[in-house]
Amino acid sequence: MEPGTARIAVDLLGGDDAPAVVVDGALRAVRADPDLHLLLVGPAEVADGLIAALEPAQRARITVRPVRDAVGMADHPSAARAESTVRAAVTAVRDGTADALVSAGSTGATVTAAALGLGRWPAVRRPALVATLPALDGPVVLLDVGGSLEPRPATLARHAVLGAAYAAVAHAVTAPRVGLLSVGVEAGKGDRVRRAADPVLAAEPLPCDARYVGLVEGYDVSVGARADVVVTDGFTGNVLLKAIEGAYAMAGGPPASGGAPRAAALLGVAGTVVVCHGSATADDVASGIALAAHLWRRRATDAVAALLAGDAPAGHDRTDRTTDEVATP
């Protein structure tokens, strides 16, 4: 367990089976990490039930922000503009009441609320959700897995930079190898966007001594022999991630090199944000809280932002409040 206090805001009403699985996951997280403090954002009676199940010493590490409204999984991302549990969790991070937030609610609403409330980094137009998969040859960072469905070449190039920095900072990968997901490894393979993006990524300066290795295929995500970071659009990445998780289930579990990706980090906003699946289990929620604590303790978001800071236009502030709304799977 990494040392250091981490204060995590938890959206109690986010997810298909909330609040039950969120409460269960939060209980597991608090019991496993003695330096973890939780800000429970949701109905007071739900939070009180969680607190009552804890020992007195553990209760001292819990605070509550009563909020009754939630953004539904089928709601448009613009619903994040209204007062809701996810918006209140974002506000807690912005105001310094919490260090990071975790939600298993609507991905689109979470991304929109974070972009509106925390602001984007100047060099990032589209934030990306980053998942780490336990490939046979070591962890593989996959992005985007649902933060933005827009597959423009410039977006893919920027996400290559984000992925390389994240692999180095969050997972201590030395000189990350970055690949672009396509239907073949030969130059010229893929759809129009992939063909256009390939030379753009080849010319993109990458941080942390990372290098672009060209096009990679789906099996490279599970094997990890050719790339440490695999870049794709949010639609394809989300479908691929869930297909791999289904394959893990069929095979009886993920490789021994690591657990299945139960949560994804949002990169490109000025705060530590972790998104779990809407169908998250209690273990998934606990894993998401642990990931948020890990990223905060390593100051991973700030470190990745610092690596990108040299690419920001001169004279810009560190963050950029946006009115964009993100449609996600």
ZADO-389387 format. One record per residue (C-alpha): x, y, z; chain; residue number from 1. Coordinates in pm, 1 decimal. Example, Ala and Ser with C-alpha at 12.3 -4.5 7.8 and 13.67 -1.06 7.14 Angstrom:
2
<rec x="1230.0" y="-450.0" z="780.0" c="A" k="1"/>
<rec x="1367.0" y="-106.0" z="714.0" c="A" k="2"/>
This chain:
329
<rec x="0.0" y="0.0" z="0.0" c="A" k="1"/>
<rec x="140.2" y="340.4" z="-95.1" c="A" k="2"/>
<rec x="177.9" y="585.5" z="194.3" c="A" k="3"/>
<rec x="2.3" y="918.8" z="218.6" c="A" k="4"/>
<rec x="-347.0" y="1043.5" z="288.0" c="A" k="5"/>
<rec x="-585.8" y="1044.5" z="-7.9" c="A" k="6"/>
<rec x="-929.6" y="1207.4" z="10.5" c="A" k="7"/>
<rec x="-1159.3" y="1058.7" z="-252.1" c="A" k="8"/>
<rec x="-1507.8" y="1190.4" z="-336.1" c="A" k="9"/>
<rec x="-1737.3" y="898.4" z="-423.9" c="A" k="10"/>
<rec x="-2053.3" y="939.0" z="-629.9" c="A" k="11"/>
<rec x="-2294.3" y="719.5" z="-433.5" c="A" k="12"/>
<rec x="-2564.7" y="727.7" z="-702.2" c="A" k="13"/>
<rec x="-2346.8" y="653.2" z="-1006.2" c="A" k="14"/>
<rec x="-2394.3" y="317.6" z="-1180.8" c="A" k="15"/>
<rec x="-2655.4" y="64.5" z="-1280.0" c="A" k="16"/>
<rec x="-2671.6" y="-95.1" z="-934.6" c="A" k="17"/>
<rec x="-2610.6" y="212.7" z="-721.0" c="A" k="18"/>
<rec x="-2614.6" y="279.7" z="-438.8" c="A" k="19"/>
<rec x="-2577.2" y="-78.8" z="-311.3" c="A" k="20"/>
<rec x="-2260.3" y="-174.9" z="-500.5" c="A" k="21"/>
<rec x="-2104.9" y="168.3" z="-446.5" c="A" k="22"/>
<rec x="-2159.2" y="143.6" z="-73.0" c="A" k="23"/>
<rec x="-2015.8" y="-208.6" z="-68.8" c="A" k="24"/>
<rec x="-1715.0" y="-102.1" z="-274.1" c="A" k="25"/>
<rec x="-1651.4" y="200.4" z="-54.1" c="A" k="26"/>
<rec x="-1661.2" y="-20.0" z="256.4" c="A" k="27"/>
<rec x="-1402.2" y="-252.7" z="108.0" c="A" k="28"/>
<rec x="-1177.8" y="37.4" z="7.2" c="A" k="29"/>
<rec x="-1184.2" y="201.4" z="351.3" c="A" k="30"/>
<rec x="-1111.8" y="-125.9" z="528.2" c="A" k="31"/>
<rec x="-819.9" y="-204.2" z="295.8" c="A" k="32"/>
<rec x="-645.6" y="135.1" z="311.2" c="A" k="33"/>
<rec x="-586.8" y="296.8" z="652.7" c="A" k="34"/>
<rec x="-480.8" y="627.4" z="493.2" c="A" k="35"/>
<rec x="-791.5" y="657.9" z="276.8" c="A" k="36"/>
<rec x="-1052.8" y="923.1" z="353.6" c="A" k="37"/>
<rec x="-1384.7" y="928.0" z="168.2" c="A" k="38"/>
<rec x="-1626.6" y="1208.3" z="94.5" c="A" k="39"/>
<rec x="-1957.0" y="1035.5" z="26.2" c="A" k="40"/>
<rec x="-2169.4" y="1234.6" z="-216.3" c="A" k="41"/>
<rec x="-2530.7" y="1125.2" z="-214.5" c="A" k="42"/>
<rec x="-2840.6" y="1086.3" z="2.3" c="A" k="43"/>
<rec x="-2763.4" y="1118.2" z="373.3" c="A" k="44"/>
<rec x="-2947.4" y="799.4" z="462.8" c="A" k="45"/>
<rec x="-2736.1" y="599.4" z="217.4" c="A" k="46"/>
<rec x="-2415.1" y="745.1" z="356.0" c="A" k="47"/>
<rec x="-2532.4" y="684.0" z="712.9" c="A" k="48"/>
<rec x="-2586.8" y="317.9" z="634.0" c="A" k="49"/>
<rec x="-2230.6" y="285.5" z="511.2" c="A" k="50"/>
<rec x="-2088.1" y="466.0" z="810.8" c="A" k="51"/>
<rec x="-2284.1" y="247.3" z="1051.2" c="A" k="52"/>
<rec x="-2114.3" y="-62.7" z="910.1" c="A" k="53"/>
<rec x="-1767.2" y="68.9" z="993.3" c="A" k="54"/>
<rec x="-1563.8" y="53.8" z="1309.0" c="A" k="55"/>
<rec x="-1530.8" y="382.3" z="1504.9" c="A" k="56"/>
<rec x="-1176.3" y="449.4" z="1383.6" c="A" k="57"/>
<rec x="-1285.2" y="399.4" z="1023.9" c="A" k="58"/>
<rec x="-1588.0" y="625.1" z="1066.1" c="A" k="59"/>
<rec x="-1353.8" y="912.3" z="1149.2" c="A" k="60"/>
<rec x="-1226.4" y="892.3" z="791.3" c="A" k="61"/>
<rec x="-1569.9" y="945.3" z="636.7" c="A" k="62"/>
<rec x="-1747.7" y="1271.9" z="562.4" c="A" k="63"/>
<rec x="-2076.1" y="1327.3" z="381.1" c="A" k="64"/>
<rec x="-2205.0" y="1578.9" z="127.8" c="A" k="65"/>
<rec x="-2582.8" y="1525.5" z="103.5" c="A" k="66"/>
<rec x="-2709.4" y="1534.5" z="-257.5" c="A" k="67"/>
<rec x="-3028.2" y="1362.8" z="-370.0" c="A" k="68"/>
<rec x="-3022.5" y="1401.1" z="-750.4" c="A" k="69"/>
<rec x="-2823.4" y="1188.7" z="-995.4" c="A" k="70"/>
<rec x="-2761.3" y="1185.1" z="-1369.4" c="A" k="71"/>
<rec x="-2920.8" y="873.2" z="-1516.8" c="A" k="72"/>
<rec x="-2723.7" y="637.4" z="-1737.8" c="A" k="73"/>
<rec x="-2952.8" y="719.0" z="-2031.3" c="A" k="74"/>
<rec x="-2950.2" y="1095.6" z="-1974.0" c="A" k="75"/>
<rec x="-2776.5" y="1332.7" z="-2212.8" c="A" k="76"/>
<rec x="-2433.9" y="1447.4" z="-2088.8" c="A" k="77"/>
<rec x="-2571.7" y="1801.2" z="-2059.4" c="A" k="78"/>
<rec x="-2758.9" y="1678.8" z="-1750.2" c="A" k="79"/>
<rec x="-2425.5" y="1716.1" z="-1570.9" c="A" k="80"/>
<rec x="-2484.2" y="2092.1" z="-1572.7" c="A" k="81"/>
<rec x="-2761.6" y="2054.9" z="-1314.7" c="A" k="82"/>
<rec x="-2698.9" y="1991.2" z="-947.0" c="A" k="83"/>
<rec x="-2624.9" y="1620.8" z="-908.7" c="A" k="84"/>
<rec x="-2398.1" y="1381.7" z="-723.2" c="A" k="85"/>
<rec x="-2132.3" y="1382.3" z="-996.1" c="A" k="86"/>
<rec x="-2133.2" y="1760.8" z="-1022.1" c="A" k="87"/>
<rec x="-2104.6" y="1792.4" z="-643.5" c="A" k="88"/>
<rec x="-1811.4" y="1547.1" z="-645.2" c="A" k="89"/>
<rec x="-1636.6" y="1756.1" z="-911.4" c="A" k="90"/>
<rec x="-1699.5" y="2069.6" z="-705.1" c="A" k="91"/>
<rec x="-1538.4" y="1902.5" z="-403.7" c="A" k="92"/>
<rec x="-1221.7" y="1840.6" z="-604.0" c="A" k="93"/>
<rec x="-1222.9" y="2191.7" z="-746.3" c="A" k="94"/>
<rec x="-1266.9" y="2345.7" z="-400.0" c="A" k="95"/>
<rec x="-998.7" y="2126.6" z="-242.1" c="A" k="96"/>
<rec x="-1238.2" y="1933.0" z="-17.5" c="A" k="97"/>
<rec x="-1136.0" y="1615.2" z="-200.3" c="A" k="98"/>
<rec x="-819.2" y="1516.0" z="-384.8" c="A" k="99"/>
<rec x="-989.4" y="1300.7" z="-649.1" c="A" k="100"/>
<rec x="-1329.0" y="1165.1" z="-746.1" c="A" k="101"/>
<rec x="-1471.5" y="829.1" z="-851.6" c="A" k="102"/>
<rec x="-1800.0" y="768.5" z="-1032.6" c="A" k="103"/>
<rec x="-1959.0" y="466.7" z="-1197.3" c="A" k="104"/>
<rec x="-2231.9" y="683.2" z="-1343.8" c="A" k="105"/>
<rec x="-2280.3" y="807.7" z="-1698.5" c="A" k="106"/>
<rec x="-1939.8" y="843.9" z="-1860.7" c="A" k="107"/>
<rec x="-2057.2" y="1134.5" z="-2073.5" c="A" k="108"/>
<rec x="-2193.1" y="1318.6" z="-1771.6" c="A" k="109"/>
<rec x="-1877.2" y="1255.8" z="-1569.3" c="A" k="110"/>
<rec x="-1649.3" y="1378.6" z="-1848.4" c="A" k="111"/>
<rec x="-1868.7" y="1682.7" z="-1910.4" c="A" k="112"/>
<rec x="-1894.3" y="1768.8" z="-1540.2" c="A" k="113"/>
<rec x="-1516.2" y="1736.5" z="-1498.9" c="A" k="114"/>
<rec x="-1441.8" y="1949.3" z="-1805.5" c="A" k="115"/>
<rec x="-1687.9" y="2217.8" z="-1695.1" c="A" k="116"/>
<rec x="-1596.3" y="2217.5" z="-1329.0" c="A" k="117"/>
<rec x="-1221.0" y="2157.0" z="-1338.7" c="A" k="118"/>
<rec x="-1126.8" y="2287.7" z="-1681.9" c="A" k="119"/>
<rec x="-919.8" y="2123.5" z="-1953.7" c="A" k="120"/>
<rec x="-547.4" y="2147.0" z="-2005.6" c="A" k="121"/>
<rec x="-471.5" y="2405.2" z="-2276.0" c="A" k="122"/>
<rec x="-306.7" y="2148.9" z="-2504.0" c="A" k="123"/>
<rec x="-598.6" y="1904.6" z="-2484.9" c="A" k="124"/>
<rec x="-914.9" y="1961.5" z="-2684.4" c="A" k="125"/>
<rec x="-1068.8" y="1621.5" z="-2607.5" c="A" k="126"/>
<rec x="-1000.5" y="1452.4" z="-2270.3" c="A" k="127"/>
<rec x="-928.5" y="1079.4" z="-2287.7" c="A" k="128"/>
<rec x="-1018.4" y="784.8" z="-2068.5" c="A" k="129"/>
<rec x="-716.0" y="563.3" z="-2009.1" c="A" k="130"/>
<rec x="-736.0" y="197.4" z="-1907.4" c="A" k="131"/>
<rec x="-444.5" y="-30.9" z="-1825.2" c="A" k="132"/>
<rec x="-470.8" y="-392.6" z="-1936.6" c="A" k="133"/>
<rec x="-265.1" y="-686.3" z="-1802.3" c="A" k="134"/>
<rec x="-98.8" y="-799.4" z="-2125.1" c="A" k="135"/>
<rec x="122.4" y="-1107.9" z="-2132.8" c="A" k="136"/>
<rec x="442.7" y="-903.5" z="-2166.0" c="A" k="137"/>
<rec x="346.7" y="-635.5" z="-1913.8" c="A" k="138"/>
<rec x="82.6" y="-364.7" z="-1875.0" c="A" k="139"/>
<rec x="-56.6" y="-197.9" z="-2187.1" c="A" k="140"/>
<rec x="-213.8" y="146.0" z="-2166.8" c="A" k="141"/>
<rec x="-517.6" y="175.3" z="-2394.7" c="A" k="142"/>
<rec x="-676.6" y="508.7" z="-2484.0" c="A" k="143"/>
<rec x="-927.2" y="638.6" z="-2555.6" c="A" k="144"/>
<rec x="-1180.9" y="398.1" z="-2405.1" c="A" k="145"/>
<rec x="-1482.9" y="627.0" z="-2409.9" c="A" k="146"/>
<rec x="-1392.9" y="984.7" z="-2320.1" c="A" k="147"/>
<rec x="-1447.3" y="1113.4" z="-2672.6" c="A" k="148"/>
<rec x="-1583.6" y="944.5" z="-2981.9" c="A" k="149"/>
<rec x="-1418.9" y="1192.6" z="-3218.3" c="A" k="150"/>
<rec x="-1144.2" y="1008.9" z="-3415.8" c="A" k="151"/>
<rec x="-965.4" y="1303.9" z="-3578.3" c="A" k="152"/>
<rec x="-594.7" y="1254.7" z="-3654.8" c="A" k="153"/>
<rec x="-497.4" y="1551.4" z="-3436.1" c="A" k="154"/>
<rec x="-694.9" y="1405.1" z="-3144.6" c="A" k="155"/>
<rec x="-525.0" y="1067.3" z="-3184.0" c="A" k="156"/>
<rec x="-184.7" y="1236.2" z="-3193.1" c="A" k="157"/>
<rec x="-257.6" y="1429.4" z="-2875.3" c="A" k="158"/>
<rec x="-378.2" y="1111.3" z="-2707.6" c="A" k="159"/>
<rec x="-50.2" y="943.3" z="-2803.1" c="A" k="160"/>
<rec x="127.3" y="1210.9" z="-2599.2" c="A" k="161"/>
<rec x="-112.0" y="1162.1" z="-2308.0" c="A" k="162"/>
<rec x="-72.7" y="784.4" z="-2317.5" c="A" k="163"/>
<rec x="306.2" y="795.2" z="-2327.1" c="A" k="164"/>
<rec x="321.9" y="1034.2" z="-2032.6" c="A" k="165"/>
<rec x="67.3" y="830.7" z="-1834.4" c="A" k="166"/>
<rec x="252.1" y="503.2" z="-1891.3" c="A" k="167"/>
<rec x="574.9" y="658.8" z="-1766.3" c="A" k="168"/>
<rec x="424.8" y="840.3" z="-1467.7" c="A" k="169"/>
<rec x="156.3" y="599.0" z="-1345.5" c="A" k="170"/>
<rec x="323.5" y="269.3" z="-1434.6" c="A" k="171"/>
<rec x="695.0" y="356.9" z="-1446.4" c="A" k="172"/>
<rec x="731.0" y="233.4" z="-1804.8" c="A" k="173"/>
<rec x="1070.5" y="329.8" z="-1942.6" c="A" k="174"/>
<rec x="1073.5" y="474.9" z="-2296.7" c="A" k="175"/>
<rec x="714.6" y="371.3" z="-2377.5" c="A" k="176"/>
<rec x="642.1" y="225.3" z="-2721.7" c="A" k="177"/>
<rec x="332.7" y="382.1" z="-2874.8" c="A" k="178"/>
<rec x="120.4" y="217.2" z="-3144.5" c="A" k="179"/>
<rec x="-189.7" y="317.2" z="-3339.6" c="A" k="180"/>
<rec x="-464.2" y="53.9" z="-3347.5" c="A" k="181"/>
<rec x="-558.4" y="-54.9" z="-3699.9" c="A" k="182"/>
<rec x="-648.5" y="-362.5" z="-3905.9" c="A" k="183"/>
<rec x="-290.2" y="-439.7" z="-4005.6" c="A" k="184"/>
<rec x="63.2" y="-332.8" z="-3922.7" c="A" k="185"/>
<rec x="166.1" y="-237.6" z="-4277.7" c="A" k="186"/>
<rec x="169.9" y="131.3" z="-4369.4" c="A" k="187"/>
<rec x="-148.1" y="233.9" z="-4547.2" c="A" k="188"/>
<rec x="-370.9" y="-13.0" z="-4363.7" c="A" k="189"/>
<rec x="-689.0" y="104.0" z="-4195.8" c="A" k="190"/>
<rec x="-969.6" y="348.1" z="-4260.7" c="A" k="191"/>
<rec x="-929.7" y="706.6" z="-4374.1" c="A" k="192"/>
<rec x="-872.3" y="841.2" z="-4023.0" c="A" k="193"/>
<rec x="-608.8" y="579.8" z="-3937.6" c="A" k="194"/>
<rec x="-425.8" y="634.9" z="-4269.5" c="A" k="195"/>
<rec x="-422.7" y="1008.6" z="-4206.3" c="A" k="196"/>
<rec x="-322.1" y="975.3" z="-3841.8" c="A" k="197"/>
<rec x="-26.3" y="740.9" z="-3897.9" c="A" k="198"/>
<rec x="213.5" y="1005.4" z="-4037.3" c="A" k="199"/>
<rec x="85.2" y="1261.0" z="-3786.7" c="A" k="200"/>
<rec x="175.7" y="1034.1" z="-3495.7" c="A" k="201"/>
<rec x="510.7" y="955.9" z="-3656.6" c="A" k="202"/>
<rec x="594.0" y="1327.6" z="-3653.8" c="A" k="203"/>
<rec x="451.7" y="1400.0" z="-3307.1" c="A" k="204"/>
<rec x="715.9" y="1465.7" z="-3036.3" c="A" k="205"/>
<rec x="649.7" y="1223.3" z="-2751.8" c="A" k="206"/>
<rec x="753.4" y="1272.4" z="-2387.3" c="A" k="207"/>
<rec x="950.5" y="1038.1" z="-2160.4" c="A" k="208"/>
<rec x="1172.6" y="908.5" z="-2444.5" c="A" k="209"/>
<rec x="867.0" y="740.4" z="-2595.1" c="A" k="210"/>
<rec x="874.2" y="634.1" z="-2959.5" c="A" k="211"/>
<rec x="604.3" y="566.2" z="-3212.7" c="A" k="212"/>
<rec x="624.3" y="208.8" z="-3345.5" c="A" k="213"/>
<rec x="353.9" y="242.1" z="-3610.9" c="A" k="214"/>
<rec x="33.2" y="49.5" z="-3661.0" c="A" k="215"/>
<rec x="-60.9" y="-233.8" z="-3426.6" c="A" k="216"/>
<rec x="-348.4" y="-482.6" z="-3422.8" c="A" k="217"/>
<rec x="-600.9" y="-592.2" z="-3163.0" c="A" k="218"/>
<rec x="-398.1" y="-885.3" z="-3034.9" c="A" k="219"/>
<rec x="-112.1" y="-649.1" z="-2951.9" c="A" k="220"/>
<rec x="-329.9" y="-505.0" z="-2675.4" c="A" k="221"/>
<rec x="-346.3" y="-843.8" z="-2501.6" c="A" k="222"/>
<rec x="8.9" y="-956.7" z="-2581.1" c="A" k="223"/>
<rec x="203.3" y="-634.9" z="-2522.4" c="A" k="224"/>
<rec x="510.9" y="-739.6" z="-2719.5" c="A" k="225"/>
<rec x="501.4" y="-451.5" z="-2970.2" c="A" k="226"/>
<rec x="357.4" y="-157.3" z="-2775.9" c="A" k="227"/>
<rec x="319.1" y="-29.0" z="-2421.1" c="A" k="228"/>
<rec x="59.5" y="229.2" z="-2528.8" c="A" k="229"/>
<rec x="-213.9" y="166.8" z="-2786.1" c="A" k="230"/>
<rec x="-402.2" y="466.4" z="-2923.4" c="A" k="231"/>
<rec x="-748.5" y="456.9" z="-3077.3" c="A" k="232"/>
<rec x="-1075.4" y="651.5" z="-3078.7" c="A" k="233"/>
<rec x="-1317.4" y="631.5" z="-2787.1" c="A" k="234"/>
<rec x="-1577.3" y="425.5" z="-2970.7" c="A" k="235"/>
<rec x="-1335.4" y="154.7" z="-3085.0" c="A" k="236"/>
<rec x="-1148.3" y="158.0" z="-2755.1" c="A" k="237"/>
<rec x="-1462.4" y="113.2" z="-2549.6" c="A" k="238"/>
<rec x="-1582.0" y="-177.2" z="-2764.5" c="A" k="239"/>
<rec x="-1237.6" y="-341.0" z="-2754.7" c="A" k="240"/>
<rec x="-1204.2" y="-300.3" z="-2377.7" c="A" k="241"/>
<rec x="-1538.2" y="-465.2" z="-2309.6" c="A" k="242"/>
<rec x="-1464.7" y="-744.8" z="-2557.1" c="A" k="243"/>
<rec x="-1136.3" y="-818.5" z="-2378.9" c="A" k="244"/>
<rec x="-1311.8" y="-819.2" z="-2042.8" c="A" k="245"/>
<rec x="-1563.1" y="-1066.7" z="-2182.5" c="A" k="246"/>
<rec x="-1278.0" y="-1285.2" z="-2304.8" c="A" k="247"/>
<rec x="-1123.6" y="-1277.3" z="-1956.5" c="A" k="248"/>
<rec x="-1454.3" y="-1399.2" z="-1814.0" c="A" k="249"/>
<rec x="-1473.2" y="-1683.7" z="-2066.2" c="A" k="250"/>
<rec x="-1114.6" y="-1785.1" z="-1987.7" c="A" k="251"/>
<rec x="-1172.2" y="-1785.7" z="-1613.2" c="A" k="252"/>
<rec x="-991.6" y="-1462.0" z="-1538.5" c="A" k="253"/>
<rec x="-722.7" y="-1221.6" z="-1663.1" c="A" k="254"/>
<rec x="-352.6" y="-1313.6" z="-1704.2" c="A" k="255"/>
<rec x="-147.5" y="-1367.5" z="-1392.0" c="A" k="256"/>
<rec x="44.7" y="-1048.1" z="-1475.1" c="A" k="257"/>
<rec x="-239.7" y="-833.4" z="-1343.1" c="A" k="258"/>
<rec x="-609.0" y="-784.6" z="-1282.3" c="A" k="259"/>
<rec x="-874.8" y="-683.0" z="-1530.6" c="A" k="260"/>
<rec x="-912.5" y="-308.1" z="-1584.8" c="A" k="261"/>
<rec x="-1197.9" y="-213.9" z="-1353.7" c="A" k="262"/>
<rec x="-1166.0" y="162.9" z="-1389.2" c="A" k="263"/>
<rec x="-1019.3" y="424.9" z="-1619.7" c="A" k="264"/>
<rec x="-844.9" y="753.9" z="-1548.0" c="A" k="265"/>
<rec x="-959.0" y="1071.3" z="-1722.9" c="A" k="266"/>
<rec x="-667.6" y="1268.1" z="-1866.7" c="A" k="267"/>
<rec x="-691.3" y="1621.7" z="-1995.5" c="A" k="268"/>
<rec x="-878.8" y="1785.5" z="-1707.9" c="A" k="269"/>
<rec x="-725.2" y="1968.8" z="-1413.5" c="A" k="270"/>
<rec x="-797.6" y="1710.1" z="-1148.3" c="A" k="271"/>
<rec x="-780.8" y="1340.7" z="-1070.2" c="A" k="272"/>
<rec x="-1094.6" y="1170.1" z="-1203.2" c="A" k="273"/>
<rec x="-1161.4" y="796.4" z="-1224.6" c="A" k="274"/>
<rec x="-1455.3" y="640.7" z="-1408.4" c="A" k="275"/>
<rec x="-1585.3" y="289.3" z="-1340.6" c="A" k="276"/>
<rec x="-1818.0" y="88.4" z="-1563.8" c="A" k="277"/>
<rec x="-2185.8" y="159.0" z="-1524.8" c="A" k="278"/>
<rec x="-2223.8" y="-213.0" z="-1454.6" c="A" k="279"/>
<rec x="-1951.7" y="-199.2" z="-1190.1" c="A" k="280"/>
<rec x="-1948.7" y="-451.4" z="-906.5" c="A" k="281"/>
<rec x="-1840.4" y="-371.2" z="-552.7" c="A" k="282"/>
<rec x="-1489.8" y="-496.8" z="-636.0" c="A" k="283"/>
<rec x="-1483.1" y="-265.6" z="-938.0" c="A" k="284"/>
<rec x="-1578.5" y="35.4" z="-725.8" c="A" k="285"/>
<rec x="-1316.3" y="-52.6" z="-465.3" c="A" k="286"/>
<rec x="-1059.6" y="-88.6" z="-744.6" c="A" k="287"/>
<rec x="-1158.4" y="250.1" z="-885.9" c="A" k="288"/>
<rec x="-1115.9" y="414.7" z="-546.5" c="A" k="289"/>
<rec x="-775.4" y="247.5" z="-507.9" c="A" k="290"/>
<rec x="-673.8" y="372.2" z="-853.9" c="A" k="291"/>
<rec x="-778.8" y="727.0" z="-768.3" c="A" k="292"/>
<rec x="-575.8" y="711.6" z="-446.3" c="A" k="293"/>
<rec x="-274.1" y="571.0" z="-633.9" c="A" k="294"/>
<rec x="-286.6" y="845.9" z="-895.3" c="A" k="295"/>
<rec x="-322.9" y="1116.4" z="-631.4" c="A" k="296"/>
<rec x="-38.4" y="984.9" z="-418.2" c="A" k="297"/>
<rec x="188.9" y="980.0" z="-721.4" c="A" k="298"/>
<rec x="57.8" y="1322.6" z="-827.2" c="A" k="299"/>
<rec x="16.3" y="1154.0" z="-1163.6" c="A" k="300"/>
<rec x="-227.6" y="1404.0" z="-1311.6" c="A" k="301"/>
<rec x="-2.4" y="1698.9" z="-1230.5" c="A" k="302"/>
<rec x="302.9" y="1512.2" z="-1360.0" c="A" k="303"/>
<rec x="135.0" y="1430.0" z="-1691.9" c="A" k="304"/>
<rec x="12.7" y="1790.7" z="-1721.4" c="A" k="305"/>
<rec x="366.1" y="1917.1" z="-1658.3" c="A" k="306"/>
<rec x="501.6" y="1695.5" z="-1935.5" c="A" k="307"/>
<rec x="248.8" y="1847.8" z="-2174.6" c="A" k="308"/>
<rec x="294.0" y="2205.0" z="-2053.0" c="A" k="309"/>
<rec x="563.8" y="2282.3" z="-2308.4" c="A" k="310"/>
<rec x="310.8" y="2213.6" z="-2585.6" c="A" k="311"/>
<rec x="56.7" y="2465.9" z="-2453.5" c="A" k="312"/>
<rec x="17.8" y="2792.0" z="-2650.4" c="A" k="313"/>
<rec x="210.0" y="3078.7" z="-2495.1" c="A" k="314"/>
<rec x="6.9" y="3299.3" z="-2264.1" c="A" k="315"/>
<rec x="-263.1" y="3040.8" z="-2192.1" c="A" k="316"/>
<rec x="-375.8" y="2954.9" z="-1841.8" c="A" k="317"/>
<rec x="-316.1" y="2602.9" z="-1717.0" c="A" k="318"/>
<rec x="-682.5" y="2516.2" z="-1762.7" c="A" k="319"/>
<rec x="-957.6" y="2599.9" z="-2005.4" c="A" k="320"/>
<rec x="-1319.3" y="2591.1" z="-1894.7" c="A" k="321"/>
<rec x="-1523.5" y="2439.5" z="-2174.7" c="A" k="322"/>
<rec x="-1887.6" y="2419.7" z="-2270.0" c="A" k="323"/>
<rec x="-1836.3" y="2105.4" z="-2479.0" c="A" k="324"/>
<rec x="-2060.3" y="1812.5" z="-2401.8" c="A" k="325"/>
<rec x="-1918.8" y="1468.7" z="-2461.7" c="A" k="326"/>
<rec x="-2132.2" y="1190.1" z="-2608.3" c="A" k="327"/>
<rec x="-1993.7" y="855.2" z="-2496.4" c="A" k="328"/>
<rec x="-2093.3" y="489.3" z="-2497.5" c="A" k="329"/>
